[in-house]
């Protein structure tokens, strides 16, 4: 058995190395590549993805997995977990012909470049043709994977293994029932919070320099990672010792870059803190996008928008921006960064309205994939839903349907994981506070090691060994994703801020 396991591990490591090479090219495309390189880069990525797919889906690997599945190993062991996870990946990969995998890689790479151009031009028509192809490719993938209840299940499962659309609808329904009335109640008290102090001019270099201070303090290891700028912030890893993040900076909207940095830093620390024994293995990295987003959203919001965090960092921030902030109290600043107000851009949204942006994308994705909505009609449908849910109509496509990179990258079924991550972040954090009751006091002293240590021990080090539901059970003792801890947090915090 050991010989077969070692042989499988060696094969998988070669595949992981090819996937890492793909990732390096993908990172370069978004950070440094000149626009003229788009077509060649798409072909390079298509070739690598085809080779790695063909290496992974051989009969030889299938036979190895079948033989190893017969061994009696403890469920929690690295060996049993590897066999279990690789079998799941293998079964899905075998359903996709390598020609389709190459075409997906080629199209999604070009899609990102065309999206960037369309966004700059504020012109959806420039993106429409490639998006139509991307939607069709996703439908082909879903049909190849197969599904029991609805097509969307097959795509959602890529990002949140085992999750069903019906379960997402349940969680989203519970959230809507309480968030929509809360948004309405806050709107009646909108004048109580002024965020104009955040819309002054903040030097971009100073924003970058300040953001690096808490990024290092929360635990992002710059010996094993780096931060750059990109059109849309993202995290990518080539190994657990090379994890990279990006941010974007608006000179007239202060919190944006910092919250982006904290968000991506949360993703990156999940990757950096996988057990070193998992390096180069299919077990390294996050178990699902919902769990991944629980980490990013927690560091961005639960920590980054907390009063305790700013009790420590606000004096330093005032030192960076004395003209803008020296006459602004901590309380006024705290209230400003937590102002609830419907907005056009998802990544700039406050905690209360953020999920409304996700509900919109979730509904539109299903309509596109089920062909109830034509791609040509997407901007109109987007604007109508924005008006219905947030009372806003985007003035142009860049501030509307073109704002996110996800669809250009082929990621349909991803968006629900942001809200699932919000919910999971509070399920986990509630347990963290039971285990370490003085965490908020630690934050006010600029101490974050206990929080990172807790998450590293309970979640990060395990990589992909356990599913999201298994982690929830192991950590909290409860079954599945539960919305109530998140709703309790939101209502408690914003009732206090707005005096409801």
CORGI-V731515 format. One record per residue. PHI is phi as a letter, one per 20 degrees, with the letter a starting at -180 (NA if undefined). OMEGA is omega in whole degrees, -180 to 180 (NA if undefined). Layout:
phi,omega
PHI,OMEGA
PHI,OMEGA
This chain:
phi,omega
NA,-177
f,-180
f,179
f,179
f,179
f,179
f,178
f,-179
g,179
f,178
f,-178
f,179
f,176
f,180
f,178
f,179
f,176
f,179
f,177
f,177
f,174
g,-178
f,178
f,179
f,178
f,177
f,-179
f,-180
g,-177
e,-173
d,-171
c,-171
f,175
f,-177
g,-178
f,-179
e,-170
f,-175
f,178
f,180
f,178
f,179
f,178
f,-179
f,179
f,180
f,-179
f,-179
f,178
f,-180
f,-178
f,178
f,-180
f,177
f,-175
f,-171
e,178
f,174
f,-179
g,179
f,177
f,179
f,177
g,-180
f,179
f,179
f,-176
f,179
f,-179
e,-177
f,-178
e,-178
c,176
g,-176
g,-176
f,-175
f,177
g,-176
f,180
f,180
f,179
f,-179
f,-178
f,-177
f,-180
f,178
f,179
f,179
f,-178
f,-179
g,179
f,-176
f,-178
f,-179
e,-178
d,175
f,-177
f,178
f,178
f,179
f,179
f,-180
f,176
f,-179
f,180
f,-176
f,-178
f,177
f,177
f,-180
g,179
f,-179
f,180
f,176
g,179
g,179
f,-179
f,179
f,179
f,180
e,-175
l,-170
c,-180
f,-178
g,179
f,-176
d,-169
g,-176
f,-178
f,178
f,177
g,178
f,180
f,178
f,180
f,178
f,178
f,176
f,177
f,179
f,-179
f,179
f,179
f,179
f,-176
n,-179
a,-179
e,-172
d,180
b,-176
g,-176
f,179
g,-175
f,180
e,177
g,-178
f,177
f,-175
d,-179
c,-174
g,178
n,-179
f,178
d,179
g,179
f,178
f,176
f,179
f,178
f,-179
f,-179
f,178
f,178
f,180
f,-179
g,-176
g,-178
d,-178
f,-178
f,176
f,179
f,177
g,180
f,179
f,179
f,-180
g,179
f,180
d,-170
g,-177
f,-177
f,-177
c,-179
d,179
d,-179
f,180
f,-178
e,-174
d,171
e,177
e,179
d,-177
g,-174
f,179
f,179
f,176
f,179
g,-177
f,178
f,-177
g,180
f,-177
f,177
f,178
g,178
f,-175
f,-178
f,174
p,176
f,-173
e,-177
f,171
f,-178
c,-180
a,178
b,176
c,175
c,178
d,175
b,180
f,178
c,-178
f,178
b,175
c,178
b,178
c,176
d,172
a,178
f,179
d,177
b,-177
c,-172
d,178
c,173
c,175
c,171
c,-171
c,173
d,-176
f,-177
d,176
b,-168
g,-167
f,-171
g,-176
f,-179
f,-179
f,174
f,180
f,179
f,-180
f,-179
f,175
f,176
f,175
g,-172
f,-179
f,173
g,-180
f,-177
f,-174
d,167
g,176
g,179
g,179
f,-179
e,-179
g,180
m,-177
d,174
f,179
e,-178
f,176
o,-174
f,-176
f,178
b,179
f,176
f,177
f,178
g,-180
f,176
f,180
f,-178
f,-178
f,178
f,-179
f,180
f,-169
d,-176
f,176
e,-169
f,177
d,-179
e,177
f,-177
f,178
g,-176
e,171
g,179
e,-170
e,-176
f,176
g,178
f,178
f,177
f,177
f,177
f,-175
c,-176
f,-177
f,-177
e,-166
c,-174
f,180
d,-180
d,-178
f,176
g,-178
f,180
f,179
f,180
g,179
f,-178
f,-178
f,178
d,178
f,178
e,-178
b,177
g,-177
c,-177
f,-169
d,-178
g,-173
f,176
e,-173
f,175
f,-176
f,-174
f,-177
e,-175
g,-175
f,177
f,176
f,-180
f,179
g,-180
f,-178
f,178
g,-179
f,-179
f,178
g,-180
f,-180
f,178
f,-175
f,178
e,178
m,170
e,180
c,177
f,179
g,-180
f,-178
e,-176
f,-180
g,180
f,179
f,178
g,-177
f,179
f,180
f,176
f,179
f,-179
f,-172
e,-175
c,178
m,-178
c,173
d,-179
g,180
f,178
b,-176
f,-179
f,178
e,179
c,-170
f,-178
e,-172
f,-176
d,180
e,-166
g,-176
f,179
f,179
e,178
n,-173
e,175
d,-172
o,-177
e,-169
g,-180
g,-176
f,176
f,180
f,175
g,177
f,176
g,-178
f,180
f,-178
g,-180
e,172
f,180
f,-176
f,176
g,178
f,178
g,-179
f,175
f,-177
e,-178
c,-172
f,-176
e,-179
g,-179
g,178
f,176
f,179
f,-178
f,175
d,-180
m,-178
d,-175
c,-176
f,-179
f,179
f,179
f,179
f,180
f,-179
f,178
f,-179
f,-174
e,-172
c,-167
g,-171
f,-177
f,-179
l,-177
e,-174
f,-176
c,176
f,178
g,-180
f,178
f,178
f,179
g,180
f,-179
f,-172
e,-172
d,-177
m,179
d,-178
d,170
m,-178
e,-178
c,-174
f,-168
f,179
g,178
f,180
f,178
f,179
f,-178
f,-177
f,180
f,-176
f,-172
e,170
f,178
f,-178
f,-175
d,177
m,-177
e,NA
